[in-house]
């Protein structure tokens, strides 16, 4: 989530406190709205936890939803 916060600071001209709050809102929104098979990997990618495996898990979950 540090990368997201830094991007918000740099690109949206937010203070670090503002950017942190925005990132928390985004994280909570994703946690509430995404279906379970996608939620965990998406949150892992957002927080920077093993992004490659999170992306692979999302692809697999989306494939199951639509395939």
Secondary structure, 3 states (H helix, E strand, C coil): CHHHHHHHHHHHCCCHHHHHHHHHHHHHHHHHHCCHHHHHHHHHHHHCCCHHHHHHHHHHHHHHHHC
